[in-house]
Amino acid sequence: MELLEEYIRKNGAVKEGNVLKVDSFLNHQMDVKLFAAMGREWKRLFADAPINKILTIEASGIGIACVVAEAFDVPVVFAKKAQSINIDGAVYAAKVQSFTHKRVYDVIVSKKFLSPDDHILVIDDFLANGCAVNGLLDIIEESGATLEGVGIAIEKGFQEGGKLLRERGVRLESLAIVDAMDAATGSLTFRR
């Protein structure tokens, strides 16, 4: 998606450790007009799929997922990274390692929000090694729901997550794929 690539070039910053800082428009301060354009693009890409729920993981995916859900006119469910007193009853759970936080989370979704009748589109801001998405796929499988696909704002194409998901047969639609980043020069190369 050319618009997202423009935002990344103009407002993103490459940091050491393969970190792409996009907090001015994607995952801290959020540009809702950009999100709306992303939602329309995923709606176009998945127009043939009977999606009835969007699934994401807290926290950075929630804002994007909400706007995407509006484009599809469906609800959003998000996996929580901690049990709270607000979640009652049985839950689906998976372990997820965070690339940016360098820790493992037990993520949970209440069983009352996912069922075998659901057709799920997973939405997230980044795909690096695929740990978050794989955790969500485990939850979807456990629930008996149908995975219709995965929508990622920014995929780090030089890391293995996207490749492994595609090899697994997952329908993956990344709006921007960064093939190379250089922290010393701040340069980025996008896949076309």
Secondary structure in CASP SS format (residue, H / E / C, confidence):
PFRMAT SS
TARGET T0000
AUTHOR 0000-0000-0000
METHOD secondary structure of the structure
MODEL  1
M C 1.00
E H 1.00
L H 1.00
L H 1.00
E H 1.00
E H 1.00
Y H 1.00
I H 1.00
R H 1.00
K H 1.00
N H 1.00
G C 1.00
A E 1.00
V E 1.00
K E 1.00
E C 1.00
G C 1.00
N C 1.00
V E 1.00
L E 1.00
K E 1.00
V C 1.00
D C 1.00
S C 1.00
F C 1.00
L C 1.00
N C 1.00
H C 1.00
Q C 1.00
M C 1.00
D C 1.00
V H 1.00
K H 1.00
L H 1.00
F H 1.00
A H 1.00
A H 1.00
M H 1.00
G H 1.00
R H 1.00
E H 1.00
W H 1.00
K H 1.00
R H 1.00
L H 1.00
F C 1.00
A C 1.00
D C 1.00
A C 1.00
P C 1.00
I C 1.00
N C 1.00
K E 1.00
I E 1.00
L E 1.00
T E 1.00
I E 1.00
E C 1.00
A C 1.00
S H 1.00
G H 1.00
I H 1.00
G H 1.00
I H 1.00
A H 1.00
C H 1.00
V H 1.00
V H 1.00
A H 1.00
E H 1.00
A H 1.00
F H 1.00
D C 1.00
V C 1.00
P C 1.00
V E 1.00
V E 1.00
F E 1.00
A E 1.00
K E 1.00
K C 1.00
A C 1.00
Q C 1.00
S C 1.00
I C 1.00
N C 1.00
I C 1.00
D C 1.00
G C 1.00
A C 1.00
V E 1.00
Y E 1.00
A E 1.00
A E 1.00
K E 1.00
V E 1.00
Q E 1.00
S E 1.00
F C 1.00
T C 1.00
H C 1.00
K C 1.00
R E 1.00
V E 1.00
Y E 1.00
D E 1.00
V E 1.00
I E 1.00
V E 1.00
S E 1.00
K H 1.00
K H 1.00
F H 1.00
L C 1.00
S C 1.00
P C 1.00
D C 1.00
D C 1.00
H E 1.00
I E 1.00
L E 1.00
V E 1.00
I E 1.00
D E 1.00
D E 1.00
F E 1.00
L E 1.00
A C 1.00
N C 1.00
G C 1.00
C H 1.00
A H 1.00
V H 1.00
N H 1.00
G H 1.00
L H 1.00
L H 1.00
D H 1.00
I H 1.00
I H 1.00
E H 1.00
E H 1.00
S H 1.00
G C 1.00
A C 1.00
T E 1.00
L E 1.00
E E 1.00
G E 1.00
V E 1.00
G E 1.00
I E 1.00
A E 1.00
I E 1.00
E E 1.00
K E 1.00
G C 1.00
F C 1.00
Q C 1.00
E C 1.00
G H 1.00
G H 1.00
K H 1.00
L H 1.00
L H 1.00
R H 1.00
E H 1.00
R C 1.00
G C 1.00
V C 1.00
R C 1.00
L E 1.00
E E 1.00
S E 1.00
L E 1.00
A E 1.00
I E 1.00
V E 1.00
D E 1.00
A E 1.00
M E 1.00
D E 1.00
A C 1.00
A C 1.00
T C 1.00
G C 1.00
S E 1.00
L E 1.00
T E 1.00
F E 1.00
R C 1.00
R C 1.00
END
